[in-house]
Amino acid sequence: MVGGGLAGVGASVGASMAGAKTLLIESAGCLGGAASMRGVNTYCGMYTFQNPPQQVVYGVIRQVVEGLREDNAITGPHRFRGVFLTFEPETNKRVLDEVCLRAGVQLHLHCRVIGAERKRDRITSLTVESAGRLCKVSAASFVDATGDATLAHLAQSATRYGNAGQVNLGSLSTRFSGIPAEVRITADQIAAAVARLRKKGIGPFAKERSVICRLPKSHDLVIYVVSHDYDPREPASITQAEIAGRRQARAYLQAIQTIAGCEGAYLVSTGPEFGTRESRHLNCDYQLTWQDITNRRKFDDCIALGAWGAEWHDRESLLSDMDTLPDKGYFQIPLGCLRSLDTRNLLAAGRTVDGDQKAGAAIRVLATAAATGQAAGVAASQIAATGKISVAAVQEELFRQGQTATPEQLR
């Protein structure tokens, strides 16, 4: 498994629980991906937008949430566009370690995949670099949970950047402290403060409104308004975005300090990395479409559920919107959109999964990524054991692992 975000954690635990010998390779010094390195402190996609919300995603993400609850480090469900849980990021790192180690996953942190070898339609080995040392890793099957489809790209598997020229915009998370817990802050207040400063010529500001949350223990304020158009595949482009994002963060701090009760606010952290919402996708046996989702299509090879709408952040206007789901319910995700079209022992997980513009925007969020990851891991374990995938066997193992509340939800 390459990539230690929620998709990679889901894949690794799913594969290990299915009996496979599993190695998880992560370039950072911790697990969590966007939840740790990009300041995304919200688990989106576990609950429907119904009133009251219905939990539809379980499995590995449920283990994570239970670990956070034991430490009083998670709150919610909260409602803003969709329904989400808010968690403390440092506790989350430790819980992810424990979930993986308890399942028997072997972890290699501070390791980066820099090459991949293939023979005909299968990957045979990876070249991994750590502290200037290179080593080869061989396996029977692989899961790309990198977010940027880095493994697939290095293995010369079929990938594409975005969808038909459209790529979801990234944002830089900003975290502010010095605000008393009893001070209530709303998205409307932040938007009004930004508008006031814009009129005075203070900036730069990308936009006025996005998701905001208060962390469970520190009560720090986290917002996702800092945005910049960049290509995550190009070093010069992403560097420019990081620099521009830090300038914006200072301006947003100035705006927040004008809100009553927030005069003592200060910036704790940004990111630390810009949060890329979309990069490369694997081209898979099937591409999930927004029409599939809006039609509530049922798939014979369903392996996960999603409950988040199509959250789109436009690169030209820097504005965002969200198309909600029919009946505010959930949708099915098929195994076909996880299986590489031309590399038969490679599976996608998380935002590398094959979806069109709006479907991709709906399935990329953290809780859904954990679910597609768990399914990819179970399928990868079958390839390792038998050389092929049985849909029925994958579904049966996911039932056993508690991926959904009832087996019928995957039928």
N, C-alpha and C positions, 0 to 999 in steps of 0.2 A: 504494500500500500504506500503510495507516494502522496504526501500531504497530510498534515496532522490537524486539520481543522475538524469541524463536526462531521463532515463527510468521511474523512479519513478515519476518525475515531469510530464512527458507525460501521465502516467497512471492516476495520481490523477486529472489532469486538464481534461483529456478525460472523466473520470467517473463523475466528478462534472458537466461538461457541458451537460452530458447526463441525469442529474437529480438525481444522487446518492449522499447520504450523505457520505463524503469521509474523511478518516483520513490517513495522510502520516507520517510514523514513520521513523526517521533518527537518526543514532547514533552520527553523528558529530554535530557541532554547526551551520552548514550552509547547504544549498542545493548545488547540483552540482556534488557530487560524484567525479569522476575522473577529472572533470573540475575544481574542487575546492581543493580537498584533494590530488590529484596526479599530479597536474601541467600540465594536458593535456589542453592546451590553443588553441586547434584547433577543429572546428566543421567540421568533415569529413562526407561524405555521402550524403550531400544535392544536390550536382551537379554531373552530368556526366563528363567524361573525354574528351568529345567532344570539338572541337574548333569552335565557342565559347562554353563554358560549358552550359548545360541545367539544370535549377533547377527542381528537380522532387520530393523533399520532402518538405512539407509545414506543416500545422497544428500547433501544439504547438511550435515546433522549430522555426517556422516563427515568432510567437509572441516574442520569446526570442531574435531573431536576430533584430527585429524591435526596441525592447527596448534598445539594445546595440547601434544601429545606432543613436538613439535619443541623446545619450551621446558621439557620435563619438568614441566609444570604440570597434569597430570591423572593420577589413579590409579584402579585398579579393573580389572575389575568387582568391586564390593562387594555383599554380600548382607544385606538387612534388609527383611523383607516382600517386596520385589522386589529386582531387581538394578540397580545404578546405578554411574556414574562420578562421582568427586569432582574438582573443578577449582579452580584459583586464579582468583578473580573478576576481578582487574585484567588478567591475561593474557588472559582470555576476552574482555574488552571489545576489546582490540587485535585479537585474532584475528577477531572478528566484523566489525570495520571492514575488515580485509584481505580476508575472504571476499566481502563485498559489493562493495568497490571493484574487486577482480579480475574480478568478473562484469560490471562496467559499471553497477552500480546508482548512481543519483543519490541522495545522502543529504541530507535537510533535518532536522537536529537542532534542539532548542529551538523546535519548531513545534507548535502545537496546532490541531486541527480544531475549529472552533466552529460551523460550519453546513454544510448540504448542500442542494443544489437538485436536484430531480428533475422529469422530464417523463414522465408516465404511469408506465410500469413500469421506468424506468431513471434512475439518477443521472447528472446532467450535469456538475456541478462541486461543488467544496468551497470553503468559506471558511476560510482558514488565518491564524492570528494568531501573530506573533513579535515580541517587544519592543515591543508596542503598535502594530505595523503589520499591516494586513490585506491579504491578496491572494487572488485566485481561482485555483484549480487545476482545469483541465478534463482529462478523460480518457475513454477509451472503456470502461474497466472498472475495478473497484475491489475491493480485498480488505480486509475488516475483521479486523485482527489486534490489536485494542485490548484484548482480554480482557474488557472490559465491554460490548462491542457498541456502543460510542459512535457510530461512523460510522453503523451501521444505525439506531440510535435517532434521530440527527439527521436522517437521510434519510427518516424516517417509514416505514421498513421494518418488517415484522412481527418482533417480538422478544417474549421472555418472561423473567421473572426467576426463575431456578432451575427447578424442576420440581414442579408440583403442591404448592406450599407448602414444598418441601424445598430447602434451599440449603446447600451444603458450607461448613463453617466455615473461617475464615481463621486464619493463624498469623503471628507476628512472629519472624523469624529473629534469633538472638542469637549473637554471635561472641566467644569468650573467648580471651585470650592469657595468657602467663605460666605455661604448663603445659609442663614439659619433654617433648620428643618421645618419650622412652622411657617416660613414664608412660602406662599403658594405662587407658582410661576406658571403661566399658560403660554401656549403658542401665540395667542393673540397679543399678549404683552410684549413678547420678543419681536413680533412683526411690527408692532407700533413703534418700539424703540429703534429698530433698524430704520424704519421710514423717517423718523425724526432726524437721525444722524445723517442719513442720505441727503436730506434737504439742506443740511449744513455743510455738505461737501466732504463729510467724513466717510472713510471706507478703507479698502474695497469690501463690498458685500456681494455675494453671489445671488442669494435669495433671502426671502424673509421668513419662510415657514417650512418646518419639517417636523419629524417625530422628536419629542423631548421626553426625557425620563429623569427621575431621581433615584439614585442607587440606594439599595435597602439599608445599609449600615452607615455609610459616610454621608448620605443624603446629598452627595455631589450631583450637580446638574449636568446631564449629557445631552448634547444636541448635535444634529447632523445637517447643518445648513451650509457649511463650507464646501464649495464645489468647484471643479475645474475640468475642462475638457482636455483629455490626454489619452495617449495610447500606451497601455501598460506593457506592451512588448518592446517599447523604444526607451532606452535609458535617458536620453535627453528630454523626452516628453514627460516621463514620470518625475524626473528631477525638477522640471519647471513647475509641475503641479504641486509637489511637496513644498517648494519655496513659496509659491503663491498662496497655498493653503495656510501656512503659518502667518502670513501677513493678514489674511482674512480673519484668522482666529483672534488676533489682537483687536481688530475692529469690532468683532462681535462681543468681545469682553467689554469694550467701551460702551456698547449699546446696553448690555446687561446691567452694567453699573448704574445706568440711569433709571432702572426699575426700583420702585420703593422696596426697601429691605435688602437690596442687592448691592448697596454701595461698597461693601467690603469684599465683593467677589474678586477672585483671581483665577488665572488659568493654571490648572494642574497639569494637563497633558493634552497633546494632540496625537491622534492615531495610536501608536507611533507611525504607522504607515497609512497612506491614503487607501480608502476602502473601495476597491474595484468591484463594481457590481456585475460586470460582464467583460469577458475577454474571448478566448477561443472556446469553441464547443467541439466535442468529438462528433463526427458524422457517424450516426448509428443506424442500426437496422430499421428503426422507426423514429420519426420526428414527431414529438407531441405538439399539438397545435392548440391555439386558443379556442378554436371551434370545438375540438375534442372536449375541452374543459367546459365551455358554455353549454354544450349539448349534454353534459354529464355522461359522456361515453363510457361504457363499461368494456374492459379489456379482459380477454381470456388469460393474459399473462400479467395481470395486475400484481404489483409487488410492493406498492406503497401508496399512501394517501397524501394529498396536499390540501391546505385550507387557506392559503394566502391568495389575494387577488393579484392582478397584473400591475405591479407597482413600477411605473416607468418614469425615469428621470431624463429629461430631454437635454441633449448636448448643445443645442443652439440657444434655447431660451433659458436653460439651467433650472427650469421649473419642473415640478413633478405632479403626477396624478396617479390614480389607482382605479382600475376597473374591477368592480366587486364580482363575486361569484354568484351564479344563479341560486336563489333561495338562501344566499349567505351560507351555503353548505360546504361540502368538500368534493374533491375530484380524485379519480384514479390515475396512477402513473404506471405505465407498462414496462416490463423488462426490456422490450425492444429498444427503448430510447436510452438504455444503459450499455447495450452491446455494440462494440465497435464494428463498423461496417466491413472493415478490411483487415482487422487484426483480431483473430478469434479467441485469443486468451487475454484480451484487454477489455475492461469495463470502465465506464464513467461513473462518477459520483459527485453530488453537489452541483455547482454551477457549470461543470463541464458536460452535464447531461444534455442530450439533444432535444431542444425545444425551439419553437419559432419565437418571434420577437416577444409576444405577450406571454406565451406559455413559459418561456425561459425566465421572464420577469416574475412569474408566479412560483416557480419551483426552486429558485436559487437561495431562498432564505434558510436560516440556520437549522430549525427543527426539521424542515423538509429535506435539507441536505443530509442530516443524520439518518433519515429514513431511506433515502435513495442509496446512501452509503452502506447501510446495513444490508440492503438487498444485493448490492454489488458484491459485498464481501461474501455473502452466502453463495451467490452464483460462482464467484471465483474459487471458493472452496470445492465446489463440485467439479470445476475444470481441473483443479489440482488432483482430485481423487479419481476421476473417471475420464477426463479429457473432453467432456461435453457437459451441456447444461440441460437438465430436465425442469421445465417450468413447474410441473406439479410438485417435484421434490423441493424446489426453491420455496414455493408457497407453503408447503407443509413445514419446512424448517423455520420459516418466518413466523408461522402460527405458534410453533413451539417456543420461539424466542420472544413472543409477546409483541410483535410489531404493531398489531391493531387490537382493539378491544374484543372483536369477534372475528372468527375466520370468514364469515359471510361478507365482511367489508372488502375483502380481496377477491370476491367472486362476482 
